[in-house]
Amino acid sequence: MYSYSEFDAAFVAERNRQFRAQVERRIDGSLTEDEFKPLRLMNGLYLQLHAYMLRVAIPYGTLNARQMRQLAHIAETWDKGYGHFTTRQNIQFNWPELRDVPEILDALAEVEMHAIQTSGNTIRNVTADHFAGAAEDEIADPRPVAELLRQWSTDHPEFQFLPRKFKIAVTGSPNDRAVIKAHDIGIQIVEREGEIGYRVLVGGGLGRTPMIGKVLSDFVSQEDLLPYIEATVSVWNLLGRRDNKYKSRIKITVHEHGIDDIRARVQERFEIVRPAFSGIDVALFEDIKTAFAPPAFRKDGTEVFETTYKTDPIFRSWADTNLVAHKAPGYSIVQISLKSHGATPGDATADQMRVMADLAEFYGHDELRISHEQNVILPHVHKSDLPALHAILKKHGLATANIGLISDIIACPGMDYCALATARSIPIAQQIATRFDELKLEHDIGELKIKISGCINACGHHHVGHIGILGLDRAGVENYQITLGGDHTQNAALGERTGPGFSADEIIPAVERIVETYLDQRQGRDETFLEFYRRVGMAPFKTALYEQEKAYAAE
């Protein structure tokens, strides 16, 4: 893992000192809320429906045990005993008192964490594949690239007042687990004739106008990456619209100008900015790489795992759904579900955070990852330790065997917390998970990604869900639109809307009818929901959702 340099520590300490003074001025009335707003947003502090919310950066989703324990301490000391992990690999604390926020920021600084650029019209927390450094299919670990981008973008003088927020994601694998095609810039590590480089995409994004990113360059060399990204953001900073916030994102700029024009402008700008880097970034990158050396993997046998797998059906079910193959022999990647049936997706209590920290320290080479799917990953666990680890997870409500299944739902906070939301997300996610647990169907259904957003800003990524649910306000009543066929992987696709929306009382039965249609008509258990949708299209689902419903109503 990357550790703060002396500069990093001093920079964060000074930012915290400045913000403490700003908070004091807000409390004593020297600053109005309007004057305070841009200052708090620069430090990750939002004003939500009921209270302030602090969004803490977890760069590229990587934590160690000490940092996770500190998050638990913050949750217990200054919040209500839990935190909410987000699709941006951040953690949000939903109930801090304004007077306590400087103390929280100082506590974060003690473990090399902060909340800088987790909000505002700037380059946000850089995200990456949550299996980075462990995945079998990985060409190279994407985290050094993400760290290079984090250092370059933090307090960048040209990019602190962009037309809108700007998000970058990096993957080191051909199989995209970082949703790079739905980001302002997506970076994929590629290899060409033995040379490692980067495929750069631009103009992806969800929200009000969802778009899939387009290829800006098929190959950018390692030494050219940072000036090329600087050139790209610089071009958008000049072209991006500031007259209409709904048309200000780079995806709109790419759409209005065309990818060829943007590519030409970026290349022209790149030729200007490239000499200014003078290889400094290359030296920095090589230094950063050393912080991400793989741990010393053990070479023990796996007999304990194999015996437990054969004899314990509960362990076997968990292993089948929650473990992923590791690049090191004898190891597994462990996915810890924060989606127990009926729970709030992405929430973890302080006690659960401490348990995960202990497991990482004792079994996982002191590494944890936060996934964009709102789960926690132990990237390096030897198979011989998995039975003992599973027993501890089970004791603390963290052993739900549902990763990738219908109850492993992505959901934004919705109207329970968010001032922008127009409908509730959390109760819908809870009801879906509980209902299919009651039906005992989710393992028979197999892989099915449900994603729920409580407004058109799409923080729940509903556009790329196999089943996407968007909550809207219709004349004061919550109404839920359904989309089908979305995909967040390397084959990224936007879902297609089924038709009219459903009330809060109707949405769970509607999801049931969708699933029943799939189960009744699929070609064997091996055909996934997404494969079935791509084969048959929307028609059978429309029939199930609307024509059958009319028939039931008539009866």
Backbone torsions as a table, in degrees:
resi	resn	phi	psi	omega
1	MET	NA	152.1	176.2
2	TYR	-74.8	135.2	174.9
3	SER	-112.5	144.7	-178.2
4	TYR	-58.3	139.4	168.5
5	SER	-81.3	174.1	176.6
6	GLU	-60.6	-38.0	177.7
7	PHE	-63.5	-46.6	-179.7
8	ASP	-55.6	-48.6	-176.7
9	ALA	-62.4	-42.8	-179.4
10	ALA	-67.7	-38.9	180.0
11	PHE	-62.1	-49.6	-178.6
12	VAL	-64.7	-40.9	179.7
13	ALA	-61.4	-41.1	-179.7
14	GLU	-69.1	-40.1	176.5
15	ARG	-61.6	-41.6	179.1
16	ASN	-65.4	-39.0	178.4
17	ARG	-62.7	-43.6	179.0
18	GLN	-62.7	-43.2	-176.8
19	PHE	-70.4	-33.4	176.0
20	ARG	-59.1	-42.3	178.1
21	ALA	-66.0	-37.5	178.8
22	GLN	-66.9	-39.5	177.2
23	VAL	-63.5	-42.7	179.0
24	GLU	-60.5	-39.5	179.1
25	ARG	-69.0	-33.8	176.9
26	ARG	-68.4	-42.4	-177.9
27	ILE	-66.6	-38.2	-179.1
28	ASP	-85.2	1.4	175.1
29	GLY	90.9	0.1	179.2
30	SER	-66.9	-27.8	176.2
31	LEU	-114.9	135.1	171.5
32	THR	-78.8	168.3	177.8
33	GLU	-62.2	-38.0	178.5
34	ASP	-63.8	-38.7	178.4
35	GLU	-72.0	-33.4	-177.6
36	PHE	-76.8	-28.7	-172.6
37	LYS	-53.0	-52.9	-178.7
38	PRO	-64.3	-28.0	179.4
39	LEU	-72.2	-43.5	-179.8
40	ARG	-69.6	-36.7	179.9
41	LEU	-64.3	-32.2	176.7
42	MET	-64.9	-15.6	-178.8
43	ASN	-119.8	24.6	170.9
44	GLY	74.6	17.6	-176.5
45	LEU	-106.1	119.1	179.5
46	TYR	-106.9	158.0	169.8
47	LEU	-110.0	109.0	-175.0
48	GLN	-97.6	-164.4	-175.7
49	LEU	-58.4	-45.2	-170.1
50	HIS	-114.6	-19.1	-173.1
51	ALA	-165.1	176.0	169.3
52	TYR	-70.1	153.2	174.3
53	MET	-130.5	130.7	178.2
54	LEU	-106.2	122.7	178.7
55	ARG	-102.0	118.7	-175.7
56	VAL	-102.9	133.1	180.0
57	ALA	-75.2	134.4	167.3
58	ILE	-120.9	87.4	-173.0
59	PRO	-53.5	129.6	-177.6
60	TYR	44.0	27.8	171.6
61	GLY	71.6	13.5	-172.9
62	THR	-101.1	129.8	178.4
63	LEU	-133.9	156.9	165.7
64	ASN	-110.5	176.2	-174.9
65	ALA	-62.8	-39.9	-179.3
66	ARG	-62.5	-40.4	179.3
67	GLN	-67.6	-41.4	178.6
68	MET	-64.9	-37.9	177.2
69	ARG	-65.2	-35.7	178.3
70	GLN	-67.7	-37.2	175.1
71	LEU	-61.9	-39.2	176.6
72	ALA	-63.1	-42.5	178.5
73	HIS	-61.9	-43.0	178.4
74	ILE	-62.8	-45.0	-179.9
75	ALA	-59.1	-39.4	-176.1
76	GLU	-79.3	-35.6	-173.0
77	THR	-85.4	-40.7	-171.7
78	TRP	-122.6	3.2	179.3
79	ASP	-132.2	-154.2	-176.3
80	LYS	-106.0	25.0	172.0
81	GLY	91.8	11.5	178.0
82	TYR	-152.5	166.4	173.8
83	GLY	-133.7	162.8	-177.4
84	HIS	-119.8	115.6	177.7
85	PHE	-84.4	136.8	-168.2
86	THR	-111.6	173.2	177.6
87	THR	-71.7	-7.2	175.8
88	ARG	-99.1	16.1	-178.7
89	GLN	58.8	31.2	173.9
90	ASN	-105.8	175.6	167.5
91	ILE	-125.2	138.7	178.7
92	GLN	-114.6	136.5	171.1
93	PHE	-107.3	118.9	-167.2
94	ASN	-90.3	-9.8	-172.1
95	TRP	-133.1	31.2	179.9
96	PRO	-73.8	146.5	170.2
97	GLU	-79.7	142.0	-177.9
98	LEU	-54.6	-41.5	-176.8
99	ARG	-64.1	-22.0	-177.4
100	ASP	-90.9	-12.8	-173.9
101	VAL	-59.8	-42.8	176.6
102	PRO	-58.6	-36.4	177.4
103	GLU	-65.2	-39.7	178.6
104	ILE	-63.2	-44.8	-179.0
105	LEU	-63.5	-38.0	176.7
106	ASP	-66.8	-37.4	177.6
107	ALA	-65.2	-38.4	175.9
108	LEU	-63.8	-42.1	-178.8
109	ALA	-62.0	-30.3	178.5
110	GLU	-59.9	-26.8	-179.2
111	VAL	-117.0	25.9	174.9
112	GLU	62.4	49.3	175.8
113	MET	-134.9	163.5	-179.4
114	HIS	-160.8	-178.8	178.3
115	ALA	-123.7	18.5	-177.0
116	ILE	-69.9	133.9	176.5
117	GLN	60.5	31.2	169.0
118	THR	-93.7	6.6	174.9
119	SER	-156.7	177.3	178.4
120	GLY	86.4	171.5	-177.9
121	ASN	-87.5	71.8	-176.2
122	THR	-148.4	-176.8	178.3
123	ILE	-81.0	117.3	-173.9
124	ARG	-80.2	-177.5	178.1
125	ASN	-51.4	123.0	179.9
126	VAL	-76.2	127.9	-176.6
127	THR	-106.3	163.7	-177.6
128	ALA	-153.0	171.1	175.4
129	ASP	-55.6	127.0	-178.0
130	HIS	-74.3	-7.5	173.7
131	PHE	-99.3	13.8	-175.8
132	ALA	-54.0	135.1	179.0
133	GLY	81.9	-3.7	-176.8
134	ALA	-129.7	-24.3	-170.5
135	ALA	-67.8	140.4	178.1
136	GLU	-62.6	-33.8	-173.0
137	ASP	-92.4	10.3	-172.6
138	GLU	-77.9	131.7	173.1
139	ILE	-78.9	-43.2	176.9
140	ALA	-158.7	152.6	178.2
141	ASP	-64.2	122.7	-178.3
142	PRO	-79.2	-10.6	-173.9
143	ARG	-66.5	-37.3	174.6
144	PRO	-58.0	-38.9	176.4
145	VAL	-63.5	-44.9	-179.9
146	ALA	-62.3	-38.7	178.8
147	GLU	-68.3	-40.0	175.8
148	LEU	-58.7	-45.1	179.1
149	LEU	-66.1	-36.3	178.5
150	ARG	-62.4	-47.2	-178.7
151	GLN	-65.6	-41.5	179.7
152	TRP	-64.2	-39.7	-172.2
153	SER	-85.2	-21.5	-176.0
154	THR	-68.2	118.5	179.8
155	ASP	60.9	26.4	177.0
156	HIS	-59.7	122.5	-171.9
157	PRO	-63.1	-27.9	-178.5
158	GLU	-84.1	-20.4	-168.1
159	PHE	-118.1	28.4	177.7
160	GLN	-90.7	-15.6	-179.7
161	PHE	-133.9	62.0	-179.9
162	LEU	-72.9	167.6	176.9
163	PRO	-56.6	-35.4	176.7
164	ARG	-156.4	179.3	177.1
165	LYS	-61.1	156.6	-174.6
166	PHE	-139.9	128.2	-172.9
167	LYS	-123.9	135.7	-178.7
168	ILE	-125.1	137.6	176.5
169	ALA	-132.3	146.8	-175.9
170	VAL	-129.9	136.1	173.0
171	THR	-128.7	146.9	178.3
172	GLY	-106.0	9.0	-173.8
173	SER	-126.4	153.5	173.4
174	PRO	-67.3	-26.1	175.4
175	ASN	-89.3	110.6	-171.1
176	ASP	-79.3	115.8	174.4
177	ARG	-113.0	11.1	-178.9
178	ALA	-115.6	5.2	178.0
179	VAL	55.3	45.8	-172.9
180	ILE	-65.7	-24.8	-177.9
181	LYS	-78.3	-4.4	176.6
182	ALA	-111.9	25.0	179.1
183	HIS	-117.2	160.8	176.6
184	ASP	-58.5	-45.6	169.6
185	ILE	-130.0	129.7	172.7
186	GLY	-115.8	135.6	-177.7
187	ILE	-123.0	125.1	176.9
188	GLN	-117.2	125.2	175.8
189	ILE	-71.7	130.0	-179.6
190	VAL	-132.5	165.5	177.0
191	GLU	-125.5	131.0	-179.8
192	ARG	-133.2	115.4	179.6
193	GLU	52.1	44.7	176.7
194	GLY	81.6	-2.9	-179.3
195	GLU	-105.2	131.9	176.1
196	ILE	-80.7	132.5	176.5
197	GLY	-150.7	-159.2	-170.9
198	TYR	-139.6	133.1	169.5
199	ARG	-92.5	123.6	-173.9
200	VAL	-110.8	124.8	175.2
201	LEU	-109.6	154.8	-178.4
202	VAL	-142.8	150.3	170.0
203	GLY	86.0	18.2	173.0
204	GLY	-85.9	162.6	177.6
205	GLY	162.3	157.5	-179.2
206	LEU	-107.8	-129.7	176.9
207	GLY	71.9	-151.8	-174.2
208	ARG	-60.1	-36.8	-179.0
209	THR	-126.6	85.4	-175.3
210	PRO	-71.7	138.6	179.0
211	MET	-145.1	147.7	174.3
212	ILE	-91.1	134.6	-178.0
213	GLY	-61.3	151.5	-179.3
214	LYS	-111.2	152.8	-178.8
215	VAL	-73.1	119.6	175.9
216	LEU	-88.7	-41.1	176.4
217	SER	-148.9	135.0	178.0
218	ASP	-74.4	-27.0	-177.7
219	PHE	-154.1	118.4	172.2
220	VAL	-119.9	130.6	-177.5
221	SER	-70.7	164.2	-179.1
222	GLN	-60.5	-41.2	-177.2
223	GLU	-73.0	-17.5	-178.8
224	ASP	-99.4	-6.6	-171.1
225	LEU	-60.6	-52.4	-174.1
226	LEU	-64.0	-47.4	176.1
227	PRO	-62.7	-30.2	179.2
228	TYR	-69.5	-41.5	177.3
229	ILE	-67.3	-40.3	176.4
230	GLU	-59.4	-42.9	179.7
231	ALA	-62.8	-39.5	-178.5
232	THR	-64.9	-48.3	-179.1
233	VAL	-67.0	-36.4	179.7
234	SER	-63.6	-42.3	177.8
235	VAL	-61.2	-45.1	179.6
236	TRP	-66.8	-36.2	-180.0
237	ASN	-59.8	-32.0	178.0
238	LEU	-84.3	-38.8	-175.4
239	LEU	-86.5	-29.8	-171.8
240	GLY	-58.8	142.5	-175.5
241	ARG	-79.4	131.7	175.8
242	ARG	-111.2	2.5	-178.6
243	ASP	-87.7	-14.4	-175.8
244	ASN	-150.8	109.4	-174.3
245	LYS	-65.2	-21.1	179.0
246	TYR	-78.2	-10.9	179.6
247	LYS	-123.6	22.9	-171.8
248	SER	-96.3	-17.2	-177.0
249	ARG	-68.9	157.5	-176.4
250	ILE	-63.6	-25.8	178.5
251	LYS	-61.1	-36.2	178.8
252	ILE	-71.3	-39.4	177.8
253	THR	-61.1	-44.6	178.4
254	VAL	-63.6	-41.2	180.0
255	HIS	-64.3	-42.5	-176.6
256	GLU	-72.3	-36.8	-175.8
257	HIS	-95.0	-23.5	-175.5
258	GLY	89.5	144.9	-175.3
259	ILE	-64.8	-33.2	-179.1
260	ASP	-65.8	-42.1	178.7
261	ASP	-65.8	-43.4	178.6
262	ILE	-62.4	-42.8	180.0
263	ARG	-59.6	-43.5	-179.8
264	ALA	-65.2	-40.7	179.8
265	ARG	-66.9	-40.4	179.1
266	VAL	-64.2	-43.1	179.7
267	GLN	-62.1	-41.6	178.3
268	GLU	-63.3	-43.8	179.0
269	ARG	-67.9	-37.4	179.0
270	PHE	-59.0	-41.9	179.8
271	GLU	-63.1	-26.8	179.6
272	ILE	-81.4	-44.6	-173.3
273	VAL	-83.4	-23.3	-174.1
274	ARG	-55.9	-45.5	-178.2
275	PRO	-61.1	-26.8	-176.7
276	ALA	-67.2	-22.3	-178.5
277	PHE	-78.9	-30.5	170.8
278	SER	49.8	27.7	177.5
279	GLY	80.8	-1.4	180.0
280	ILE	-62.7	-41.1	-179.7
281	ASP	-64.8	-32.6	179.4
282	VAL	-66.1	-44.8	178.4
283	ALA	-63.3	-41.5	178.7
284	LEU	-63.4	-42.3	-179.9
285	PHE	-60.6	-43.7	179.3
286	GLU	-63.5	-36.0	177.8
287	ASP	-68.6	-41.6	179.6
288	ILE	-61.8	-40.0	-177.4
289	LYS	-55.2	-35.0	-177.2
290	THR	-63.9	-24.2	179.7
291	ALA	-74.6	-12.6	-176.2
292	PHE	-114.4	27.5	175.0
293	ALA	-63.2	142.1	-179.4
294	PRO	-64.7	152.8	177.5
295	PRO	-68.7	170.3	177.4
296	ALA	-80.4	98.3	-176.5
297	PHE	-72.5	139.9	178.1
298	ARG	-77.9	160.5	179.4
299	LYS	-121.7	32.1	-179.9
300	ASP	-71.0	165.4	176.6
301	GLY	-75.8	169.0	-176.7
302	THR	-119.4	22.0	-175.5
303	GLU	-62.2	-38.7	-178.9
304	VAL	-61.0	-44.3	177.9
305	PHE	-61.0	-48.3	-175.4
306	GLU	-64.5	-39.2	178.4
307	THR	-66.3	-45.2	180.0
308	THR	-64.7	-38.6	179.2
309	TYR	-61.4	-38.1	-178.6
310	LYS	-75.3	-32.3	-169.9
311	THR	-104.0	-16.7	-175.2
312	ASP	-117.4	102.1	-176.5
313	PRO	-64.9	-30.4	178.4
314	ILE	-67.8	-44.7	177.0
315	PHE	-63.4	-41.4	-178.5
316	ARG	-62.4	-41.9	178.9
317	SER	-62.0	-43.3	178.7
318	TRP	-64.8	-43.8	-179.0
319	ALA	-63.6	-38.5	-178.2
320	ASP	-66.1	-33.4	-175.8
321	THR	-99.4	-33.1	-168.4
322	ASN	-105.3	-4.6	179.0
323	LEU	-106.1	146.6	178.1
324	VAL	-129.3	144.6	-179.8
325	ALA	-59.9	140.4	-178.7
326	HIS	-107.0	153.6	-179.9
327	LYS	-73.0	-20.6	179.3
328	ALA	-92.8	131.1	179.1
329	PRO	-56.5	137.1	177.1
330	GLY	84.6	0.2	-178.1
331	TYR	-113.1	158.9	172.8
332	SER	-133.8	155.5	168.2
333	ILE	-93.9	125.9	-177.5
334	VAL	-103.1	125.0	175.0
335	GLN	-102.7	118.1	179.0
336	ILE	-95.5	117.6	-177.6
337	SER	-77.4	127.5	170.2
338	LEU	-100.4	33.1	-175.3
339	LYS	-130.6	44.4	174.4
340	SER	-58.2	148.3	-171.0
341	HIS	-59.5	121.3	-179.0
342	GLY	92.6	-4.6	179.5
343	ALA	-85.6	166.0	174.5
344	THR	-78.9	119.5	-178.1
345	PRO	-56.4	127.0	176.0
346	GLY	92.1	-9.7	179.6
347	ASP	-82.3	141.2	172.5
348	ALA	-138.2	135.4	177.7
349	THR	-76.8	165.5	177.5
350	ALA	-60.2	-40.9	178.4
351	ASP	-62.2	-42.3	179.2
352	GLN	-65.4	-38.7	176.7
353	MET	-60.5	-41.8	179.5
354	ARG	-66.1	-39.3	177.7
355	VAL	-61.1	-45.8	-179.8
356	MET	-65.3	-35.9	176.3
357	ALA	-63.7	-44.3	178.9
358	ASP	-61.3	-43.7	-179.4
359	LEU	-63.9	-40.8	178.1
360	ALA	-62.7	-42.4	-177.4
361	GLU	-69.3	-40.7	-173.6
362	PHE	-85.3	-37.4	-173.8
363	TYR	-116.7	-16.8	-165.9
364	GLY	-121.0	30.2	176.7
365	HIS	54.3	29.8	173.8
366	ASP	60.4	38.3	177.3
367	GLU	-131.3	137.7	170.1
368	LEU	-131.2	154.7	174.4
369	ARG	-131.8	146.3	171.8
370	ILE	-102.7	127.4	-179.0
371	SER	-92.3	157.1	176.1
372	HIS	-68.1	-11.3	177.5
373	GLU	-90.2	12.2	173.0
374	GLN	68.1	34.9	172.0
375	ASN	-121.5	172.2	-179.7
376	VAL	-114.2	138.9	-175.9
377	ILE	-116.3	135.0	164.2
378	LEU	-104.0	103.0	-168.2
379	PRO	-73.8	-22.2	-174.3
380	HIS	-133.1	92.4	177.1
381	VAL	-127.5	127.5	178.6
382	HIS	-71.1	141.5	-175.7
383	LYS	-59.1	-31.4	-179.5
384	SER	-65.5	-19.6	-179.9
385	ASP	-93.0	-8.8	-172.7
386	LEU	-65.1	-41.2	177.8
387	PRO	-59.2	-43.7	179.3
388	ALA	-66.7	-41.1	178.6
389	LEU	-62.2	-44.3	-179.8
390	HIS	-61.1	-39.5	-179.9
391	ALA	-62.4	-38.7	178.6
392	ILE	-70.2	-43.6	177.0
393	LEU	-57.6	-43.6	-178.3
394	LYS	-61.4	-40.9	-178.7
395	LYS	-62.3	-27.2	-173.9
396	HIS	-112.6	19.7	175.7
397	GLY	69.5	29.2	-176.3
398	LEU	-119.9	15.6	-175.1
399	ALA	-110.5	24.6	178.6
400	THR	-62.5	125.4	-175.6
401	ALA	-92.5	72.7	-173.8
402	ASN	-140.9	15.7	-179.3
403	ILE	-60.1	126.6	179.1
404	GLY	83.0	-2.1	-178.4
405	LEU	-96.5	-179.0	-169.8
406	ILE	-64.6	-25.2	179.8
407	SER	-89.4	-5.0	176.9
408	ASP	-86.1	70.1	-168.7
409	ILE	-94.2	134.4	167.6
410	ILE	-83.8	131.2	177.8
411	ALA	-147.1	135.6	173.9
412	CYS	-76.5	169.6	179.6
413	PRO	-65.3	-25.1	177.6
414	GLY	60.6	-157.0	-174.1
415	MET	-71.8	-5.6	174.3
416	ASP	-68.9	-24.7	-178.1
417	TYR	-136.5	-41.6	-163.3
418	CYS	-82.3	133.6	179.5
419	ALA	-72.7	-18.1	-179.4
420	LEU	-91.2	-16.7	-172.7
421	ALA	-68.1	150.2	178.3
422	THR	-115.8	-2.8	178.6
423	ALA	-158.8	166.3	178.7
424	ARG	-83.9	141.2	175.7
425	SER	-109.1	-45.5	-173.1
426	ILE	-59.1	-49.3	-179.7
427	PRO	-61.4	-34.2	179.0
428	ILE	-66.2	-45.1	177.7
429	ALA	-60.8	-43.5	-179.9
430	GLN	-62.5	-42.6	-178.0
431	GLN	-67.9	-39.5	177.7
432	ILE	-62.7	-48.3	-178.9
433	ALA	-60.9	-44.0	-179.2
434	THR	-65.7	-41.6	-177.6
435	ARG	-64.1	-44.9	-177.6
436	PHE	-77.3	-21.2	170.0
437	ASP	-68.7	-41.1	176.6
438	GLU	-61.6	-39.8	-178.9
439	LEU	-75.8	-13.8	-178.7
440	LYS	54.5	44.9	-175.2
441	LEU	-111.3	-16.1	-164.3
442	GLU	-65.8	-32.3	177.4
443	HIS	-72.3	-30.9	175.2
444	ASP	-70.2	-37.3	178.7
445	ILE	-64.6	-41.4	-178.9
446	GLY	80.5	-155.8	-173.5
447	GLU	-61.7	122.4	178.3
448	LEU	-156.8	114.9	-175.9
449	LYS	-98.2	111.6	172.8
450	ILE	-102.4	131.9	179.9
451	LYS	-131.5	132.8	-172.1
452	ILE	-125.8	130.5	174.4
453	SER	-120.1	143.0	-180.0
454	GLY	-93.4	5.1	174.0
455	CYS	-166.3	175.7	-174.5
456	ILE	-70.8	-7.2	176.7
457	ASN	-69.4	-16.2	167.7
458	ALA	64.2	36.0	176.8
459	CYS	-63.9	-20.0	176.7
460	GLY	-90.2	6.7	175.3
461	HIS	58.7	33.4	-174.1
462	HIS	-62.0	-27.6	-178.8
463	HIS	-60.8	-29.2	-176.5
464	VAL	-109.8	19.4	173.2
465	GLY	-82.5	146.4	171.1
466	HIS	-56.9	-43.0	165.4
467	ILE	-120.2	117.1	177.7
468	GLY	-106.5	139.5	179.5
469	ILE	-126.7	124.5	179.8
470	LEU	-117.2	119.2	178.0
471	GLY	-88.8	129.1	-178.9
472	LEU	-131.7	164.7	174.3
473	ASP	-98.8	122.9	176.2
474	ARG	-120.0	97.7	-179.9
475	ALA	54.5	45.1	176.6
476	GLY	83.3	3.4	-179.4
477	VAL	-118.2	135.7	177.9
478	GLU	-68.0	131.3	-178.6
479	ASN	-134.3	136.2	-172.8
480	TYR	-118.5	116.0	175.5
481	GLN	-85.8	147.1	179.3
482	ILE	-117.2	135.6	170.0
483	THR	-120.2	151.3	-179.4
484	LEU	-129.0	148.7	171.4
485	GLY	89.3	10.1	176.4
486	GLY	-70.7	159.0	-177.8
487	ASP	-151.1	129.1	-177.3
488	HIS	-100.8	3.7	-173.7
489	THR	-88.6	-163.8	176.4
490	GLN	-61.3	-17.8	175.3
491	ASN	-99.2	37.5	-170.8
492	ALA	-49.4	136.3	178.1
493	ALA	-149.2	150.0	176.3
494	LEU	-90.6	138.9	179.5
495	GLY	-67.7	157.1	178.9
496	GLU	-103.5	133.3	-179.1
497	ARG	-68.6	136.2	-177.7
498	THR	-76.4	-32.8	-175.1
499	GLY	150.4	-150.6	179.9
500	PRO	-56.4	152.3	-178.7
501	GLY	-80.0	-179.2	-176.3
502	PHE	-128.4	149.2	176.3
503	SER	-71.3	169.4	178.9
504	ALA	-58.9	-34.8	179.3
505	ASP	-74.3	-23.5	-175.1
506	GLU	-94.7	-17.4	-169.0
507	ILE	-68.8	-37.3	-179.8
508	ILE	-67.3	-48.1	174.4
509	PRO	-58.4	-33.9	178.5
510	ALA	-64.5	-44.0	177.2
511	VAL	-62.3	-39.8	177.1
512	GLU	-58.4	-43.7	-178.6
513	ARG	-65.9	-36.3	176.0
514	ILE	-61.4	-47.0	-177.9
515	VAL	-67.3	-40.0	178.3
516	GLU	-61.2	-39.7	178.0
517	THR	-60.0	-44.9	178.4
518	TYR	-62.8	-49.2	-177.0
519	LEU	-63.4	-36.8	-177.5
520	ASP	-72.2	-29.6	-169.2
521	GLN	-116.7	-2.0	-177.9
522	ARG	-68.0	156.9	178.8
523	GLN	-95.2	75.4	179.7
524	GLY	86.8	163.3	-176.5
525	ARG	-67.3	-19.1	-177.6
526	ASP	-80.0	-14.3	178.9
527	GLU	-81.9	112.7	-178.6
528	THR	-72.3	167.4	178.7
529	PHE	-58.0	-44.5	-177.4
530	LEU	-67.1	-40.3	176.8
531	GLU	-62.9	-40.7	178.4
532	PHE	-62.8	-45.3	179.9
533	TYR	-61.0	-42.4	-179.0
534	ARG	-68.1	-25.6	178.6
535	ARG	-79.6	-43.9	-171.3
536	VAL	-101.9	-19.6	-179.1
537	GLY	80.0	-164.8	-172.5
538	MET	-81.1	-25.9	-167.8
539	ALA	-51.5	-52.2	-177.7
540	PRO	-64.2	-28.5	178.4
541	PHE	-73.2	-39.8	175.7
542	LYS	-60.2	-42.5	178.0
543	THR	-59.6	-46.8	-178.7
544	ALA	-65.5	-38.5	-174.3
545	LEU	-78.6	-36.9	-169.9
546	TYR	-116.3	-48.6	-177.4
547	GLU	-72.4	-41.8	177.4
548	GLN	-65.6	-37.2	179.5
549	GLU	-63.6	-39.6	177.4
550	LYS	-63.7	-38.8	179.7
551	ALA	-65.4	-42.0	177.9
552	TYR	-62.3	-42.8	-178.7
553	ALA	-63.8	-38.0	-179.9
554	ALA	-65.5	-34.6	179.1
555	GLU	-69.1	NA	NA
